[in-house]
Every structure is written in structure tokens, then in C-alpha cells.
Amino acid sequence: MALPDALHDPIVYAIPAFALFMVLELVSLRFADGDNADEKSAYIGYEARDTRTNMIMGVGSLIVNASARVGALVGYAALYALTPLRLDAHRWYTWVFALLIVDVIWYSYHRASHRMRLMWAAHQAHHNSQRFNYSTAVRQKWNPWFELLFWVPLPLMGMPPWLIFTSFSVNLMFQFLVHTERVGRLPAPIEYVFNTPSHHRVHHASDPDYLDKNYAGILIIWDRLFGTYAEETHRPTYGLTTNIDSYNPFRLQYYEYAAIARDVRSSRTWRERLGYVFAPPGWRPTAAPAVTEPAAVPVTQ
């Protein structure tokens, strides 16, 4: 049975291009800066087990997202029917508006995912690799529920549900391109306005001066406006502040949920229980011992 047009994810059609970019990046790394061994060693590159895990998590994400879209489509269509507002998708400016509003909502969702532990439990799956390459871009979460909730205002604004899905997919396809070490600084006007590999390397870093910075999807101007921008001043250390030693996709996806459950069970008050769920990752009650579990320690996309 054919899927409704609204459920066809443009990202599926971009997969051949993603594969091509990965091959080009691998070739680039193989011949990085000629025979200069010091320069070659500066790039972290690919590792077979890590790349395999990325691919499995990417395929799983496509399957989960396709299922989640069925429910979201019903909900968005109901909200769309309730509002008298209508945005004409045949007008070019509607597309510009859709891409801009989806981008600022992505910034808001992405920032919240780093500042609320329950949301971080889903989002950390994209961050728990210690490498940074195009395969890292497809290392996606299997829990898109909060993300879908953030799009709820859009159908109420008169945006057709299919346009919401398409705009978000365009945003994600752009983000694929910024997951590489092989592109340095771009011309200053581009670096000032757009998310770039340099900006996104900062976001994936676990260095203290880079944590919780550069949440941008397409436009870095949101980070500049809202005080979350950081310049790339040194080579980042990728991964979590306390990494998890595993290539098991299921553990990488769900270990933080288990850590939340352990912390809630050990809590003595409702304040502590709520804090462990809704406070920022790494939150501890006053005078509590330092965190040692990797699951409870934050990092940044």
C-alpha cells in the first residue's frame, strides 16, 4: 500500500548523496594533505565499529520516524482543520517562512534537548560517538516524541502538515553537510550567517568552553542572538564529558533512560525526583556526591 505524500521523507531520497559524501570524505582522509603524517593524524576520521553503529542507528531512526509520522500526521491534520489560517504552499514566500520558522523552532527544541535531562536522554544518542564525520550525521535518535511536540504550533499557524515534514527534512539534510573535519573555515559572511562545519564541531565537543553552544540548524544567527554562540578556537574533543564504552545501538539509545530511573528510585523527595527528570543533565541535589555514571553527564550536539 502506497504511503500518503506527507509521509514520504525527502531524506530517504537523499541517502545516495549522503553515501557519496561519505566516500568522498574517506578518500579525502586517505590522501589528507599529501604525505604529511602530522597533518593526517590531526583528523580523527572513521573507525569500522563506530561507522557500523552509526549506520544501524540511522536506519533505525528512519523506521521509527516513519511510524511516528503516521501519528503526527493525524494530530497535525486535526489541528490544521481547527484553524481558519491557511498558508499557500504555492507561494515562494510561504516556503521561505516555513524554512525560517522551522529553523528557529529547531534551535529551541535543540537547546531544550541539552537543558532538560528527559529530552537529553533521547538526543544524547547523536552525541555519544567520539568521532566526527559524515557517518556521525546519521547517528540519530529513536525517540522523536518531544521533537514532534515542538512542531504543534505550525499547523495552528495554517502550515500544511506535509510542508512541516518537508521543511524539517530540508533542515536535517543541510545539517548533514556540517558533520565533517575536512572543511575548514568558510568565508566570513557565510560563517556569520549560516551553520558551518566549524560551528558544528564546537557543538559536538565535550571541552568545557564548548559545552552547550551552537545549537543552530541552518542559521547560526539564532545562537548569536540568544547568547549560545562559541567560536572554534582549538581542536574539539568529541563525545560526552564521560563517554560510554559501547558500540551496542540499543544501549547507546536507552542507557540514559535507565540512569534516570535509577536516580528517581534512589531519590528521597519529590523535588529530587523532578530534578533528576526535568533539570539539566548532571543535576544533583545540594550536597549530593559528584556524578560518576556516564549516563548522567551532559554534552553537546
QUIKAKA-V458612 format. One record per residue. N is the residue number from 1. RES is the residue in three letters. SS is DSSP state (hx for helix, st for strand, lp for the rest). Layout:
n = <N/N>
res = <RES/RES>
ss = <SS/SS>
//
This chain:
n = <1/2/3/4/5/6/7/8/9/10/11/12/13/14/15/16/17/18/19/20/21/22/23/24/25/26/27/28/29/30/31/32/33/34/35/36/37/38/39/40/41/42/43/44/45/46/47/48/49/50/51/52/53/54/55/56/57/58/59/60/61/62/63/64/65/66/67/68/69/70/71/72/73/74/75/76/77/78/79/80/81/82/83/84/85/86/87/88/89/90/91/92/93/94/95/96/97/98/99/100/101/102/103/104/105/106/107/108/109/110/111/112/113/114/115/116/117/118/119/120/121/122/123/124/125/126/127/128/129/130/131/132/133/134/135/136/137/138/139/140/141/142/143/144/145/146/147/148/149/150/151/152/153/154/155/156/157/158/159/160/161/162/163/164/165/166/167/168/169/170/171/172/173/174/175/176/177/178/179/180/181/182/183/184/185/186/187/188/189/190/191/192/193/194/195/196/197/198/199/200/201/202/203/204/205/206/207/208/209/210/211/212/213/214/215/216/217/218/219/220/221/222/223/224/225/226/227/228/229/230/231/232/233/234/235/236/237/238/239/240/241/242/243/244/245/246/247/248/249/250/251/252/253/254/255/256/257/258/259/260/261/262/263/264/265/266/267/268/269/270/271/272/273/274/275/276/277/278/279/280/281/282/283/284/285/286/287/288/289/290/291/292/293/294/295/296/297/298/299/300/301>
res = <MET/ALA/LEU/PRO/ASP/ALA/LEU/HIS/ASP/PRO/ILE/VAL/TYR/ALA/ILE/PRO/ALA/PHE/ALA/LEU/PHE/MET/VAL/LEU/GLU/LEU/VAL/SER/LEU/ARG/PHE/ALA/ASP/GLY/ASP/ASN/ALA/ASP/GLU/LYS/SER/ALA/TYR/ILE/GLY/TYR/GLU/ALA/ARG/ASP/THR/ARG/THR/ASN/MET/ILE/MET/GLY/VAL/GLY/SER/LEU/ILE/VAL/ASN/ALA/SER/ALA/ARG/VAL/GLY/ALA/LEU/VAL/GLY/TYR/ALA/ALA/LEU/TYR/ALA/LEU/THR/PRO/LEU/ARG/LEU/ASP/ALA/HIS/ARG/TRP/TYR/THR/TRP/VAL/PHE/ALA/LEU/LEU/ILE/VAL/ASP/VAL/ILE/TRP/TYR/SER/TYR/HIS/ARG/ALA/SER/HIS/ARG/MET/ARG/LEU/MET/TRP/ALA/ALA/HIS/GLN/ALA/HIS/HIS/ASN/SER/GLN/ARG/PHE/ASN/TYR/SER/THR/ALA/VAL/ARG/GLN/LYS/TRP/ASN/PRO/TRP/PHE/GLU/LEU/LEU/PHE/TRP/VAL/PRO/LEU/PRO/LEU/MET/GLY/MET/PRO/PRO/TRP/LEU/ILE/PHE/THR/SER/PHE/SER/VAL/ASN/LEU/MET/PHE/GLN/PHE/LEU/VAL/HIS/THR/GLU/ARG/VAL/GLY/ARG/LEU/PRO/ALA/PRO/ILE/GLU/TYR/VAL/PHE/ASN/THR/PRO/SER/HIS/HIS/ARG/VAL/HIS/HIS/ALA/SER/ASP/PRO/ASP/TYR/LEU/ASP/LYS/ASN/TYR/ALA/GLY/ILE/LEU/ILE/ILE/TRP/ASP/ARG/LEU/PHE/GLY/THR/TYR/ALA/GLU/GLU/THR/HIS/ARG/PRO/THR/TYR/GLY/LEU/THR/THR/ASN/ILE/ASP/SER/TYR/ASN/PRO/PHE/ARG/LEU/GLN/TYR/TYR/GLU/TYR/ALA/ALA/ILE/ALA/ARG/ASP/VAL/ARG/SER/SER/ARG/THR/TRP/ARG/GLU/ARG/LEU/GLY/TYR/VAL/PHE/ALA/PRO/PRO/GLY/TRP/ARG/PRO/THR/ALA/ALA/PRO/ALA/VAL/THR/GLU/PRO/ALA/ALA/VAL/PRO/VAL/THR/GLN>
ss = <lp/lp/lp/lp/hx/hx/hx/lp/lp/hx/hx/hx/hx/hx/hx/hx/hx/hx/hx/hx/hx/hx/hx/hx/hx/hx/hx/hx/hx/hx/lp/lp/lp/lp/lp/lp/hx/hx/hx/hx/hx/lp/lp/lp/lp/lp/lp/hx/hx/hx/hx/hx/hx/hx/hx/hx/hx/hx/hx/hx/hx/hx/hx/hx/hx/hx/hx/hx/hx/hx/hx/hx/hx/hx/hx/hx/hx/hx/hx/hx/hx/hx/lp/lp/lp/lp/lp/lp/lp/lp/lp/hx/hx/hx/hx/hx/hx/hx/hx/hx/hx/hx/hx/hx/hx/hx/hx/hx/hx/hx/hx/hx/hx/hx/hx/lp/hx/hx/hx/hx/hx/hx/hx/hx/hx/hx/lp/lp/lp/lp/lp/lp/lp/hx/hx/hx/hx/lp/lp/lp/lp/lp/lp/lp/hx/hx/hx/hx/hx/hx/lp/hx/hx/hx/hx/hx/lp/lp/lp/lp/hx/hx/hx/hx/hx/hx/hx/hx/hx/hx/hx/hx/hx/hx/hx/hx/lp/lp/lp/lp/lp/lp/lp/lp/lp/lp/lp/hx/hx/hx/hx/hx/hx/st/lp/lp/hx/hx/hx/hx/hx/hx/hx/lp/st/lp/lp/lp/lp/lp/lp/lp/lp/lp/lp/lp/lp/lp/st/lp/hx/hx/hx/hx/hx/hx/lp/lp/lp/lp/lp/lp/lp/lp/lp/lp/lp/st/lp/lp/lp/lp/lp/lp/lp/lp/lp/lp/hx/hx/hx/hx/hx/hx/hx/hx/hx/hx/hx/hx/hx/hx/hx/hx/hx/lp/lp/lp/lp/hx/hx/hx/hx/hx/hx/hx/hx/hx/lp/lp/lp/lp/lp/lp/lp/lp/lp/lp/lp/lp/lp/lp/lp/hx/hx/hx/lp/lp/lp/lp/lp>
//
